[in-house]
Amino acid sequence: MLIHPWDAPTDDTEWQHWLAAHDFGQLAVNGLPGEPPMVQPLHFAYDPARREAVTHLARPNPLWGALEDRPTVLLSVVDDYTFIPGPWQATEDQPPEHGVPTSFYAAVQLICTAHVVDDPEAKAALLQRQMGHFQPDGGSAPVAAGEAPYGRLLSGIRGLRLEVREVRAKFKYGGKRSEAVQQHVSERLAQRDGPGDAAARSHQQRRLAAAGTSTGTPPS
């Protein structure tokens, strides 16, 4: 993923905060020789303290053979995206029809070493971690090996610990453009108010404010 300096996160906190609220992505695994890469959509729970994500998949999933043969994987998460029409990005000295269209989006890629979890006790602990992330208010019985209601289901899944080795993060929200153009785009996003526009505008305004703070001049 190409990351220009103006699209890079301001610090690790930015992408970690974003990832905490975006816990559905695609796991890309190198295919077996002669086969294409495999991509699996899934929910996951990321733990910044442990630098790992945990998830699980059904035992019949065809991904397992490829994953055990080549355990280096990539977990990709993309969201808060929207399309920016060309005229919105025209500078003051350009006719609107000369503006360049683009996409706004946030993306985090975790390059990981995958560890398969088959031990029933370890799988139960992994699932309980996921449950704690997705259902912090509870409401479901504990996951425990050999105990109802979930113990008998553990044999049908395999767990995955994704040990994070590298992080690539990108917040592409017009940072290359002048503040005047960015503010114009922000106004048009508010007017259009289509799917993804509010989230994109929020990121753009937040990063504009951060850029103004870093240079000591708040955005006008």
N, C-alpha and C positions, 0 to 999 in steps of 0.2 A: 504494500500500500504506500503510495507516494504521500509524503507528509511535508508540505512546505512550512517554513518557519512561522508564517502567519496563521497556519492551521493547527500548529502543535498545542497541546495542553499547556496551560500556564504553570502547572505543577502536577504531581501525582494525585493530589487531592481532587482535582477537577475530574479526571477520568474515574477515580474510585467512587466519588459521589454519584456520578452518572451511572456507573455499572451497578451500583447498589439498587437502583430503581429500574434497571433493564436486565432482567434475568432470564430472557429467552433468546437463544441464538442458534447458530449452526456449527456443528462440529465437523471439521474437514479432516479426513483421514486418507493417507496415501493408499491407493489401491494396490492389489496384488499385481505382480508383473504382467504386463499386457492389458491391464484393466484401468479404467479411469479412476480418479479420486472419488471417494465416497463422502457424501454430505448428509448429516443427520440433524434435523431440527430437534431441539430439546430445551427443557427448563434446566436450570442449574442454580446452585448457590455458591457465590464467591466469598471467600474468607480472606480479607487482606492481611490479617495477622499471620495466617498460615501460608499465604501466597499459594492458595489452591482453590479449585472449584470442584464441587462434588455433584454427581448426577448418577443416573442408572438407566439401563435399557433392558428390553426383553431378551431373554436368553437366545431365542431364535434369530435375533437381528443379524443380518449378513455382515455387519461391520466388524464383528469380533475377530475373524480370521486375519483381516488386513491390519487391524489395530495391534494384535499381538505380534505380528511379523514386523511392523514398523510403528513403534509407540510414540513417535514425535507427531503431534497433532496441532491443529489450530482451531481455537474457539472464536468465532466471529459474531459480533453483535453490531447491528446497524439500526438506527431509529432516528426520530425527530428530523425527518427528511422532508423536503419540499422542493418544487421546481421554481426557479426565478426567471421570469421572462426577460428577454434581451433589453427591451426599452427601459426596464427598471434600473438597469445598471449603466445606462449612458451617463457620461460625465456632462458637466454644465456646458462644455464647448462642443458637444457632439449632438447630432440629430438623434432622436430616440431610436430610430430604426438601425442605428449603428451600434447599439448596445449589445453586449455579448451575453446570451443566456447561460445559466449554470444551475447546478444542484447545490442545495444546502443539506448537510447531514452530519450526524455524529457517529463515530465508529470506534470500537475498541476491539483489538485482536489480541488474544492471549496465546502465545506459543508455549505449548505444554509437553511434558512427558506424561503419558497416560499409564496409570497403574490400575489393573483390573482387580476388583474386590469380589472374592467368592466365598470367603469364610462367613457363615451365617451370622455370627455375632458382630463381625465387622460390617456386614451389609446392613444389619439392623441399626447400628450406630450411625452409619452414613445416611440412611433414610430418615432417621430421627433428626439429623442435622438439617436435611432438606425440609422436613416438616416444620422445624422451628423457624426456618426462614420464610416459608410460604404461608404458614398458619401460626403466626406468633401468638394469637389469642387462643390457640388450642382448638378443642372441639373434636379431636380424633383420639382414639386409644393410642397408647404408646406402642412403638414398634419394638418387638422383642422376639428373638429367635425362639421357636418352639412354643410360643404363646399366642392365643387367639387375640385379635382376629387376623393379624397380618403374618404371623409366624409361618403358617403353611404356604404362604404366597412367595416367600423369599427364594425358593428353589427356581421360580420362574423368571428371575431377573439376575443380572450381574451388575455390580456397582462399579463406578469409575471415580478415581481420584485423579484430577488433572493438576499436576505439579507445574506451576507457572515459572517459566524460565525467562521469558521476555514479554514485554507489553508494547504494543503499538497503538497509539491513540490519536484521533484526528477529530477536530471540530471545525468543519468547513462552513463558515458563516460570513464570507465576504471580507475577511480580515485584510486582504490585499488592497481593497478599495479605500478611497478617501472616506473620511468620516461623513462628509456631506452625502456621498453616494450611499453609504451604509444606512444613514438615517432615512434617506428617501426610500430605500428598499424596505426598511422597517415599517415605515408609514403605509406602504402598499400592502405589506403582509397583514397589517392590522385591518386595512380596508377589505381585502379579499377574504380573510378569515376562513380559509379552506382547511381541509385535513392537513395537519402538521404545521400549519402556519404559526399558530400561537407558540408552540414549542420552539420553532426555529427563531422566531422573533425574540423570545426570552433568552435564548443562547446568544443571539447577536448583541442584544443590549447588555447582557452580563459581561461579555467579552470586551465590548466597547468600554464599559465602566472600568474593567480591570486594566485595559490598556491605558486609559487616562490616569489611573492611579499609579501605574508603573512609571509613567513619564512625568508625573507630578502635575498634569493638567487635566482636570476632569472634562469629559466630553460635553460639548455645548448642546 
